[in-house]
Amino acid sequence: LETVSDSCRAQLLEQRFPPPLVDTFLDRFGRSLDAGSEEEEALVWAADLPRAIDERRRERQREVEERRERMDAGEGEAVALREALAAMRTGDGAAEESRIEDVTEEG
């Protein structure tokens, strides 16, 4: 039974490609299919590579923007926690109580 690889090898050799080049190509191509991620596979098989790369770039940009938003929100929460801790250390019960009320209302 002839495999796809064997068929490709025969056709490439028939077109007079050097055997070592054919073997290397088929080996590396096969490994890329076995070990590649869906993302890599989508690029390898894309009918319109520039468009696929552009879509990938836009998706990465969206991820970066989402990460920045989460970091900004996290920084705001960190500032609020620092203020609450500072109020607790100074013994300012009113500030502590106020902070607790704010968190309870939001959460």
PyMOL commands that set and color helices and strands:
alter all, ss='L'
color gray80, all
select helices_A, chain A and resi 4-14+19-35+38-44+49-90+93-106
alter helices_A, ss='H'
color red, helices_A
deselect
rebuild
show_as cartoon
